[in-house]
Amino acid sequence: MLRCILEKLYELNLDLHLLNIDFKQAYDTINSTYLHEILKEFRIPKKLVNLSKMMQDSKGKIQGQLTEAFGIERCLRESDALSTTVFNIVLEKVVRNRHTNRN
């Protein structure tokens, strides 16, 4: 199917731009600061944004004692309950930026 489209565009001498996104790689590399800015921009309630921030600097309990804060390297994990929704919000921001820059 793609080959037919490419051939037709070539026949008509039209430009074509292709974009391939490795979503697995994209999932693993979302910057948490950028994510929090986007969540604020999309008017996600401040309480939820703050909860997301708190999850980045987690603490644990070992034998009843609270540990030092430790950072979490990856902002999203594929198995997290909200990760798909949050990833879609980030992707929406990217698409909007692309559309704005295009005009």
N, C-alpha and C positions, 0 to 999 in steps of 0.2 A: 504494500500500500504506500509506504513512504517513498519507495523507488518511483512509483507512478507519479506521485506529487512532484518529486524532484525533477523528473523528466519533463513534466508539463511546464513547470516554472522555467526550466532551461529553454524549452521551446519558445515560450513567451518572453524570454529575456527579462524575467523578473528577479528581484533580489530575494534571497531567503536567509533568514537568521535562525539558527538552531541553538538551543540551550539544553544541556544535559546536566541535571543536578543529582549528585549522589546523596540522597536523602539520609542514608545511614550515617555518612560522614557529617552531614549538616546537623543531624540530631546531636551528635557528640560534641559539637564545637560552638554551640550558642553561648555567647558571653553573658554572664549573669547580670552585669551592670546594664548592658544593652536591653536585656529582657525586661528588667525592672522599669527602664525608661519607656519601653513600648507599652507595658501594662498600664502605666500612669497615663500615657497618651490615649489609650483606648478606654480610659475612665474605669478601669477595674478598681473596685473599692480598695481604699488605702490599707484596710486591715488584711486583705488577701495579699497585697504586694508585700506588706511587712512580714507576713507569715512565710512568704517565699524567700525573703531576705534572711529570716531567722534559720531557715533550713540550710542555707549556705554555710553558716557558721554554727555548726552543731556541737553539742556536748553529749556525752554519754555517762552512764553510771556503771561503775565497776565496784562490786561489793558494797553498794549503798553510797559510794563516794562519787561526786560529780567530777568528771574529767575536765581538763583544759579544753577550750574551744578548738575545734579542728575544722579546716575548710574542706568543702566538698568540691572536687575537681570539675565534675561535669554538672551542668545546670539541669539538663534533662536526661532521663533514663527511659528507654523504650518501654519498660514495664511499669512505670509510674502511672497512676490513675489519671492524672491531669495532663500528662506530657503531650498527648496528641492534640488536645485543645490549645495548650500553650504554644506548641510548635506551629499550629495553624495560625495563631495570632501573629507570631513572628513572621511567618511566610506572607501573611496578608500585608504586613508593614513593608516587606521587601517589594511586593508587587505594586503597592501604592507608590513607593519611592521610584520605582522603575517608570511607572506611568507619569509621575510628576516630572521626572528628569527628561522624559521623552518629549514633552510639550515645550 
